Amino acid sequence: MTTTDPTGPVATRCTADRPVALRVHHVIHTAVDICILAVDGELDMATAPLLDAAVCEQLALVAASTQVILDVGHVRFVSCSGLRWLLGAPDLARLTDRRLHLAGGANRAVARLLHLTGLGEVLPTHIHPTVADALKALGA
């Protein structure tokens, strides 16, 4: 069984030509205790705090046995602030005795960032190309 929250938190900031938003939606696979946080938009100085708050909120709400997948497959841009957040994300999960899995590594913006910075080699969690790959690795 899957439930979805179609309206996630939104952070906006204005650029010269348009507002930019980051949306965080959560999907819970109740049969297998997996919570997926799907991130859509740009991860930067203005939106990293929103993502931090959304992830912390979900980690506090889910049972200790719940696996949390952060899906960054629809992130269009990651700044150095977003990179810093990604580096610290596994620590957020460990603070609540949960494990955070990253999915969306096949996304061009994310894959390029991970390749250029070497972050993919440093993160203490495996970065799955897609959510389907993460679910498969978790036995769902």
VENBELJO-V221312 format. One record per backbone hydrogen bond with DSSP energy under -1.0 kcal/mol. CO is the residue of the C=O (numbers start at 0). NH is the residue of the N-H. If there is no record, write none. Layout:
CO_NH ; CO_NH
//
This chain:
0_29 ; 2_27 ; 8_23 ; 10_21 ; 12_19 ; 17_14 ; 19_12 ; 21_10 ; 22_39 ; 24_37 ; 25_4 ; 26_35 ; 27_2 ; 27_29 ; 28_33 ; 32_66 ; 33_28 ; 34_68 ; 35_26 ; 36_70 ; 37_24 ; 39_22 ; 40_75 ; 42_78 ; 43_47 ; 46_50 ; 47_51 ; 48_52 ; 49_53 ; 50_54 ; 51_55 ; 52_56 ; 53_57 ; 54_58 ; 55_59 ; 56_60 ; 57_61 ; 62_65 ; 66_34 ; 67_100 ; 68_36 ; 69_102 ; 70_38 ; 71_74 ; 73_40 ; 76_42 ; 78_82 ; 79_83 ; 80_84 ; 81_85 ; 82_86 ; 83_87 ; 84_88 ; 87_91 ; 88_92 ; 89_93 ; 90_94 ; 92_95 ; 92_97 ; 93_96 ; 98_67 ; 100_69 ; 101_127 ; 102_71 ; 103_106 ; 106_110 ; 107_111 ; 108_112 ; 109_113 ; 110_114 ; 111_115 ; 112_116 ; 113_117 ; 117_120 ; 118_121 ; 118_122 ; 125_101 ; 127_103 ; 127_104 ; 128_105 ; 129_133 ; 130_134 ; 131_135 ; 132_136 ; 133_137 ; 134_139 ; 135_138
//
